[in-house]
């Protein structure tokens, strides 16, 4: 009978995580809503261009709103947004934010224009 390898018994050659880069960017912005994209990209481990594309996706999906404040952007998150995968579509992203962010996001306004 075959047994499953446990942690430490077999090293995986594939590098993967449970959260996507979109999830990581959303969490980075939740932790620092005035962060520059350069800082978000460095925290997530993606290029600045990739971070910019992800922020555009999140904004288009209604998960965040970008506001220009002087020479910088400030982001407001929408914790009432629903997960996109059908298996989690009944859940709000605010639960994920509360799990990982230092200060839970409480703004539940609809950010879709």
PLY file of the C-alpha trace (Angstrom):
ply
format ascii 1.0
element vertex 113
property float x
property float y
property float z
element edge 112
property int vertex1
property int vertex2
end_header
0.00 0.00 0.00
1.38 3.43 -0.95
1.65 6.09 1.70
1.49 9.82 1.19
4.64 11.82 1.74
4.43 14.21 4.66
6.17 17.52 5.11
9.88 16.96 5.33
9.78 13.50 3.73
9.73 14.80 0.18
10.71 18.23 -1.07
8.38 19.63 -3.73
10.16 20.87 -6.83
7.28 23.21 -7.72
6.94 26.53 -6.00
3.31 27.49 -5.38
1.22 29.38 -2.83
-2.40 29.31 -1.75
-3.02 32.94 -2.67
-2.70 34.41 -6.14
-0.74 37.57 -6.90
-4.09 39.38 -7.04
-4.76 38.30 -3.46
-1.29 39.34 -2.36
-1.63 42.79 -3.97
-5.03 43.30 -2.35
-3.57 42.39 1.05
-0.53 44.63 0.55
-2.81 47.55 -0.23
-5.02 46.71 2.76
-1.94 46.94 4.98
-0.80 50.23 3.42
-3.46 52.08 1.38
-1.00 54.83 0.40
1.81 52.52 -0.73
3.48 53.22 -4.05
3.13 50.47 -6.63
6.89 49.99 -6.44
6.50 49.06 -2.76
3.52 46.79 -3.42
5.41 45.03 -6.21
8.45 44.49 -3.99
6.31 43.08 -1.16
4.46 40.69 -3.48
7.51 39.73 -5.53
6.27 40.88 -8.92
7.35 43.60 -11.32
5.94 47.09 -10.97
4.21 46.63 -14.33
2.55 43.41 -13.09
1.42 45.18 -9.90
-0.04 47.98 -12.01
-1.98 45.48 -14.15
-3.27 43.68 -11.05
-4.42 46.96 -9.46
-6.23 47.80 -12.72
-7.94 44.36 -12.60
-8.95 44.86 -8.97
-10.25 48.34 -9.69
-12.23 47.18 -12.74
-13.68 44.34 -10.63
-14.87 46.75 -7.94
-12.51 45.47 -5.24
-10.73 48.79 -4.78
-10.95 52.43 -5.76
-7.94 54.57 -6.59
-7.97 58.25 -5.61
-5.28 60.72 -6.56
-3.98 62.64 -3.52
-1.33 65.11 -4.63
1.31 63.14 -6.48
0.30 59.79 -4.97
-2.57 57.35 -5.13
-4.63 56.35 -2.14
-6.64 53.14 -2.29
-9.99 52.37 -0.70
-10.92 48.70 -0.53
-14.38 47.23 -0.94
-14.64 44.34 1.54
-18.17 43.57 0.32
-16.80 42.38 -3.02
-17.42 38.70 -3.68
-14.81 36.11 -4.60
-14.78 35.38 -8.32
-14.53 31.58 -8.23
-17.93 29.85 -8.13
-16.88 27.74 -5.12
-16.41 30.89 -3.00
-18.78 33.31 -4.76
-21.02 33.42 -1.68
-18.14 34.85 0.41
-16.92 38.44 0.70
-13.25 39.37 0.33
-13.55 41.26 3.61
-13.19 37.92 5.41
-9.82 37.38 3.71
-8.75 40.93 4.51
-9.73 40.50 8.16
-7.72 37.30 8.32
-4.47 38.82 7.05
-4.64 42.60 7.42
-3.54 44.30 10.62
-6.52 46.69 10.62
-9.72 45.11 9.32
-11.31 47.05 6.47
-14.80 48.18 7.40
-15.86 50.27 4.39
-18.71 48.34 2.78
-19.81 50.99 0.25
-20.39 49.78 -3.27
-17.40 50.95 -5.31
-18.73 50.10 -8.77
-19.36 53.16 -10.89
0 1
1 2
2 3
3 4
4 5
5 6
6 7
7 8
8 9
9 10
10 11
11 12
12 13
13 14
14 15
15 16
16 17
17 18
18 19
19 20
20 21
21 22
22 23
23 24
24 25
25 26
26 27
27 28
28 29
29 30
30 31
31 32
32 33
33 34
34 35
35 36
36 37
37 38
38 39
39 40
40 41
41 42
42 43
43 44
44 45
45 46
46 47
47 48
48 49
49 50
50 51
51 52
52 53
53 54
54 55
55 56
56 57
57 58
58 59
59 60
60 61
61 62
62 63
63 64
64 65
65 66
66 67
67 68
68 69
69 70
70 71
71 72
72 73
73 74
74 75
75 76
76 77
77 78
78 79
79 80
80 81
81 82
82 83
83 84
84 85
85 86
86 87
87 88
88 89
89 90
90 91
91 92
92 93
93 94
94 95
95 96
96 97
97 98
98 99
99 100
100 101
101 102
102 103
103 104
104 105
105 106
106 107
107 108
108 109
109 110
110 111
111 112
